[in-house]
Amino acid sequence: MRNVEQGRDDRELALPPAVQEALGELVNAAKDGLLALSVGVGLGVLDTLMEEEVTEVVGPKGRRDPDRVAVRHGHEAGEVTLGGRRVGVQRPRVRAADGSGEIRLQTYAHFADRDPLTRVVLEQMLAGVSTRRFARTREPVGEHVTAAERSTSKSAVSREFVGRTTEHLRALMSRDLGDVRLAALMLDGIELKGRCCVVALGVTTDGVKVPLGLWDGSTENATVARHLLADLVDRGLDLDQGVLVVLDGGKALRSAVDQVLGPVPVQRCIRHKERNVLDHLPEQDRDLVKRRLRTAWKQSNYELALDGLNRLADELTRSHPGAATSLREGLPETLTLQRLGCHEQLRRTLASTNPIESMIEFVRRTSRNVKRWQSGDMCLRWTAAGMLEAEQQFRKIIGVDHLANLTLAVERDLAERRATATPPTPSTTTPEPAATLAHAH
């Protein structure tokens, strides 16, 4: 049986004599597959392209030209990027005729660019490929090329990934937000094995979801959230016209919003509120309470919805006081969208933190292979890379056609709140300066 299979493999790899003669040295590459053959041909074409560029710069070889501006200067070892690896080539060198220095060849510079390599490394790592297995994911390009390839080791892949994610973090935290007009702002924290990042997601008036920034800390506390919000303002985010802030109900985030953004309308996530209330109830009572909660939150009329939730809280006071207390805490803010007259279709999108939690879940999924977070910088880099990767898959929110009406309602609400707000008492305490990325990171 082994001889039969071996004979079959030999027949499959056999090439007609005429084809073998035409391929010459590429016959071995052809045995590794069409891609390996293409790579062998491509490297040969690259050599030809580089020599043709030398001829254009210097002139034909063997002809004297008193007006030439450059001369050939032999060859030296170089590297080009090929399918997530670095492959050695012999590159020609050209020097200026007046001896002022070497002239850069555009063909070699284009193929030697490391950016395609770092892009492949980033995509593979975010897809869950570990640094140890990166080399095994490369397509076969021939034994000759594989034997001389570089930048596929664990340490090399790690360096490429660190460099690329550092660029992503810098790009995210330096985004100019001066031209961004937000209809809604969502804040939430993400726990990463003992570390925490508070992230911000904006929904523009056009319905586009935009990752705005992140800040790291040991816990989801008010100081971290305050620094994040202050950084958004420092980068030009205009909140004077008002914005709807959507939170999960955490007191730290709520306190930071009050301190930095002022009396903006806040929508508390109804899904978090529902879970908090149901956690105080025995299993047999949860379905009934859940139905009554959701029935009230589906109401478009603010007064009717608030009355229904208050009656439920009153009924729970005797039997389950913990659930009643949890329901009453911040209850009106679970109905902010009804109070603003938001359309039902848009309300289904903005009544919870599901949009930002979807982005956070993407971050968790891309970093699932990380066993130990070595530093806050590592935490920030992975989170920023996941946020920007998630942004590529974002779609406009459901109910985008009703965002204009919500924006006007938020502006009116903010104007009324400012008109009735008590003027602050003068203080001699020096205000804390706005946080910047350079200060904290």
C-alpha positions in Angstrom: 0.0 0.0 0.0 2.8 2.4 0.8 4.4 1.9 -2.6 1.1 2.6 -4.3 0.6 5.9 -2.4 4.2 6.8 -3.0 3.8 6.2 -6.7 0.6 8.3 -6.7 2.5 11.2 -5.0 5.3 11.0 -7.6 2.8 11.1 -10.4 1.1 14.2 -8.9 4.4 16.0 -8.5 5.8 15.0 -11.9 5.9 17.8 -14.5 6.2 17.4 -18.3 9.8 17.6 -19.4 9.1 20.7 -21.5 7.7 22.5 -18.4 10.7 21.5 -16.3 13.1 22.8 -18.9 11.2 26.1 -19.0 11.1 26.5 -15.3 14.8 25.7 -14.8 15.7 26.4 -11.2 12.1 26.9 -10.2 11.2 23.2 -10.6 11.8 22.6 -6.8 9.6 25.5 -5.9 6.8 24.2 -8.2 6.8 20.9 -6.2 5.8 23.0 -3.1 2.7 24.3 -4.8 1.5 27.2 -7.0 2.2 29.8 -4.4 5.8 28.8 -3.9 6.2 28.8 -7.7 4.7 32.3 -7.8 7.1 33.5 -5.1 10.1 32.1 -6.9 9.0 33.9 -10.1 8.2 37.1 -8.2 11.7 37.2 -6.6 13.2 36.8 -10.0 11.0 39.6 -11.4 12.1 41.8 -8.4 15.8 41.3 -9.3 15.0 42.4 -12.9 13.0 45.4 -11.7 15.9 46.6 -9.5 18.4 46.2 -12.3 16.2 48.1 -14.7 15.9 51.0 -12.2 19.7 51.0 -11.9 20.0 51.2 -15.7 17.5 54.2 -15.7 19.5 56.0 -13.0 23.1 55.2 -14.1 22.7 54.3 -17.8 23.4 51.2 -19.8 26.2 49.1 -18.5 29.5 49.3 -20.4 28.9 52.7 -22.0 30.8 55.8 -21.1 28.6 58.8 -20.3 30.4 62.0 -19.1 27.1 63.5 -18.0 25.9 60.6 -15.7 25.0 61.5 -12.2 25.5 58.1 -10.6 27.6 55.0 -10.8 27.1 51.3 -10.0 28.5 50.3 -6.6 28.1 46.5 -6.6 25.6 44.5 -4.6 24.9 43.8 -0.9 22.6 41.6 1.1 19.1 43.1 1.7 15.7 42.0 2.9 12.1 42.4 1.5 8.8 41.7 3.2 7.0 38.6 1.9 3.8 37.1 3.4 4.5 37.9 7.0 8.3 37.2 6.8 11.5 38.9 5.8 13.3 37.2 2.9 16.9 37.9 1.9 17.8 39.3 -1.5 20.8 40.8 -3.2 20.1 44.4 -3.8 22.2 46.6 -6.2 23.8 49.7 -4.9 24.2 53.1 -6.7 26.3 56.0 -5.6 26.3 59.6 -6.8 29.0 60.3 -9.3 30.4 63.2 -7.3 30.9 60.9 -4.3 28.3 62.7 -2.1 26.6 59.5 -1.0 24.4 56.5 -2.0 21.3 57.0 -4.0 18.1 55.2 -2.8 16.4 52.9 -5.2 12.6 53.2 -5.1 11.9 49.6 -6.1 13.9 48.1 -3.3 12.5 50.7 -0.8 8.9 49.7 -1.7 9.4 46.0 -1.3 11.6 46.3 1.8 8.9 48.3 3.7 8.1 46.6 7.0 4.6 48.0 7.2 3.0 45.0 5.5 4.8 42.7 7.9 3.5 44.5 11.0 0.0 44.6 9.5 0.0 40.8 9.1 1.4 40.3 12.6 -1.3 42.6 14.1 -4.1 40.8 12.2 -2.9 37.4 13.2 -2.4 38.3 16.9 -5.8 39.9 17.1 -7.3 36.8 15.5 -5.9 34.7 18.4 -2.6 33.4 16.9 0.0 33.2 19.6 3.6 34.4 19.0 4.9 30.8 19.2 2.5 29.6 16.5 2.9 32.6 14.1 5.4 30.9 11.9 3.1 27.9 11.4 0.4 30.1 10.0 2.5 31.3 7.0 1.7 30.0 3.6 4.3 27.6 2.0 6.6 29.6 -0.2 9.3 27.0 -1.0 12.0 25.4 1.0 14.7 27.7 -0.3 12.8 30.8 0.9 11.7 29.3 4.2 15.2 28.3 5.1 16.4 31.9 4.9 13.3 33.7 6.2 13.5 36.0 9.3 11.1 37.9 11.6 8.9 34.8 12.3 10.4 33.9 15.7 8.4 34.5 19.0 10.5 37.5 20.0 10.5 39.1 16.5 6.7 38.8 16.2 6.3 40.2 19.7 8.4 43.3 18.8 6.4 43.9 15.7 3.1 43.6 17.6 4.3 46.0 20.3 5.4 48.5 17.8 2.1 48.3 15.8 -0.2 48.5 18.9 1.9 51.4 20.2 1.0 53.3 17.0 -2.7 52.4 17.4 -2.7 53.7 21.0 -1.0 56.9 20.0 -3.4 57.3 17.0 -6.5 56.8 19.2 -5.3 59.1 22.0 -4.3 61.9 19.7 -7.5 62.0 17.6 -8.7 65.5 17.0 -12.2 65.6 18.3 -12.9 69.3 17.3 -15.1 68.3 14.4 -17.0 65.5 16.2 -20.6 66.4 17.1 -21.9 63.8 19.5 -25.5 62.9 20.1 -24.6 60.3 22.8 -21.6 59.4 24.9 -21.1 56.0 26.5 -18.7 55.1 29.2 -17.8 51.7 30.7 -15.0 49.8 32.3 -13.3 46.7 31.1 -11.5 44.4 33.6 -8.4 42.7 32.3 -7.2 40.2 34.9 -6.6 42.6 37.8 -6.3 45.8 35.7 -9.0 48.1 34.5 -9.5 50.4 31.6 -12.3 52.9 31.3 -13.3 53.4 27.6 -15.5 55.9 25.8 -17.6 55.4 22.8 -19.4 58.2 21.0 -22.4 58.2 18.7 -22.3 61.1 16.3 -25.4 63.0 15.1 -25.0 61.0 11.8 -25.4 57.7 13.7 -21.7 56.7 13.4 -20.1 55.0 16.4 -16.6 56.3 17.2 -14.1 55.0 19.8 -13.0 58.2 21.6 -10.4 57.2 24.1 -9.5 55.1 27.2 -7.7 55.5 30.5 -6.2 52.9 32.8 -6.3 52.4 36.5 -6.5 49.7 39.2 -10.3 50.0 39.4 -13.2 51.7 37.7 -13.1 54.8 40.0 -14.1 58.4 39.6 -10.6 59.7 39.2 -9.9 57.5 36.2 -13.2 58.4 34.5 -12.6 62.1 35.3 -9.2 62.0 33.6 -10.7 60.3 30.5 -13.4 62.9 30.2 -11.0 65.7 30.7 -8.7 64.3 28.0 -11.7 64.2 25.6 -12.4 67.9 26.3 -8.7 68.7 25.9 -8.7 67.1 22.4 -11.5 69.5 21.3 -14.7 67.6 22.0 -17.4 70.2 22.1 -20.1 69.4 24.8 -21.5 72.9 25.3 -24.5 72.1 23.2 -25.2 69.0 25.3 -24.9 65.3 24.9 -26.8 62.3 26.2 -24.6 60.2 28.5 -25.3 56.5 28.8 -23.9 54.7 31.8 -24.2 51.3 33.4 -25.2 52.8 36.8 -21.8 52.8 38.5 -21.5 55.6 41.0 -17.9 56.4 40.1 -18.7 57.1 36.4 -21.8 59.1 37.4 -19.7 61.3 39.8 -17.1 61.9 37.0 -19.8 63.0 34.6 -21.2 65.5 37.1 -17.7 67.0 37.8 -16.5 67.3 34.2 -19.6 67.6 32.0 -22.0 69.3 34.3 -25.8 68.8 34.3 -26.1 66.7 31.1 -29.0 64.2 30.8 -28.0 60.7 31.8 -29.6 57.5 30.7 -29.0 54.6 33.0 -28.7 51.2 31.3 -32.0 49.3 31.8 -30.3 45.9 31.4 -27.9 46.6 34.3 -30.8 47.8 36.4 -32.8 44.7 35.5 -30.0 42.4 36.5 -29.4 44.2 39.8 -33.0 44.0 40.8 -33.4 40.3 39.8 -30.3 39.4 41.8 -32.2 40.3 45.0 -35.1 38.0 44.1 -35.7 34.2 44.4 -35.8 32.3 41.2 -39.6 31.8 41.2 -40.3 35.5 41.3 -37.9 36.7 38.7 -39.9 36.1 35.5 -42.9 38.1 36.7 -40.8 41.0 37.9 -38.8 41.0 34.7 -42.0 41.2 32.6 -43.3 44.1 34.6 -39.9 45.9 34.4 -39.8 45.5 30.6 -43.4 46.5 30.2 -42.8 49.7 32.0 -39.6 50.5 30.1 -41.5 50.0 26.8 -43.9 52.8 27.6 -43.4 55.9 25.6 -45.1 58.1 28.2 -42.7 59.1 30.9 -45.3 59.6 33.7 -47.0 56.2 33.0 -43.7 54.4 32.9 -42.5 56.0 36.1 -45.7 55.3 37.9 -45.6 51.6 36.8 -42.0 51.2 38.2 -42.9 53.0 41.5 -45.9 50.7 42.0 -43.6 47.7 41.5 -41.1 49.1 43.9 -43.9 49.6 46.5 -45.1 46.0 46.1 -41.5 44.7 46.6 -40.9 46.7 49.7 -42.5 44.2 52.1 -41.5 40.9 50.4 -38.1 41.8 49.0 -36.8 45.2 50.4 -33.4 44.7 48.8 -34.9 44.5 45.3 -37.2 47.5 46.0 -34.2 49.6 47.2 -32.2 48.6 44.1 -35.1 49.5 41.8 -35.6 52.9 43.4 -31.9 53.9 43.2 -31.5 56.2 40.2 -35.0 55.1 38.9 -35.8 58.3 37.0 -32.6 58.1 35.0 -33.7 54.7 33.5 -36.5 56.7 31.8 -34.5 59.7 30.6 -35.1 58.9 26.9 -38.9 58.8 27.6 -38.6 62.1 29.3 -36.8 63.6 26.3 -39.5 62.2 23.9 -37.1 59.9 22.1 -38.6 57.7 19.4 -39.1 54.1 20.3 -36.8 52.7 17.6 -33.9 54.9 18.8 -34.7 54.2 22.4 -34.1 50.5 21.9 -30.5 51.4 21.0 -29.6 54.0 23.6 -31.5 52.7 26.6 -28.7 50.3 27.4 -24.9 50.2 27.1 -25.0 47.3 24.6 -23.1 49.3 21.9 -20.1 49.9 24.0 -20.3 46.5 25.6 -20.1 45.0 22.1 -16.9 46.9 21.5 -15.6 45.7 24.9 -16.4 42.1 24.0 -14.4 42.5 20.9 -11.4 43.7 23.0 -11.8 40.7 25.3 -12.0 38.3 22.3 -8.9 39.7 20.7 -6.9 39.5 24.0 -8.2 36.1 25.2 -4.7 34.5 24.8 -3.0 37.0 27.1 -2.2 35.1 30.3 -0.5 37.9 32.2 -0.8 41.6 31.9 2.7 42.8 32.6 2.1 46.6 32.7 -0.5 49.3 32.3 1.1 50.1 28.9 0.4 46.6 27.7 -3.2 46.8 28.9 -3.7 50.1 27.0 -2.1 48.9 23.8 -4.2 45.8 23.5 -7.4 47.7 24.4 -6.7 50.4 21.9 -5.9 47.9 19.2 -9.2 46.0 19.9 -11.2 49.2 19.9 -9.8 50.3 16.5 -10.3 46.8 15.1 -13.9 46.9 16.3 -14.4 50.3 14.6 -13.8 48.7 11.2 -16.9 46.6 11.7 -19.2 49.3 13.1 -22.4 50.2 11.4 -24.8 53.1 11.9 -27.0 52.6 14.9 -30.7 51.6 14.5 -32.9 54.7 14.7 -30.4 57.1 13.1 -33.2 59.0 11.4 -34.5 60.2 14.9 -31.1 61.4 16.2 -31.8 65.0 15.1 -34.9 65.2 17.3 -33.1 63.7 20.2 -30.2 66.2 19.8 -32.6 69.1 20.0 -34.4 67.7 23.0 -31.0 67.3 24.8 -30.1 70.9 24.0 -33.4 72.1 25.5 -33.0 69.9 28.5 -29.5 71.2 29.2 -30.6 74.8 28.8 -33.4 74.3 31.4 -31.0 72.6 33.8 -28.5 75.4 33.5 -31.2 78.0 34.0 -32.4 76.5 37.2 -29.0 75.4 38.6 -27.7 77.1 41.7 -24.5 79.2 41.1 -21.4 77.5 42.5 -20.0 78.9 45.8 -16.6 80.6 45.2 -13.7 78.5 46.4 -10.1 79.4 47.1 -9.0 75.9 46.2 -6.9 75.7 43.1 -8.8 73.6 40.5 -7.1 70.4 39.4 -5.5 70.8 35.9 -7.0 68.9 33.0 -5.4 65.5 32.6 -3.4 65.0 29.4 -2.0 61.9 27.9 1.6 63.0 28.4 0.9 63.5 32.1 -0.7 60.1 32.8 1.1 57.9 30.3 
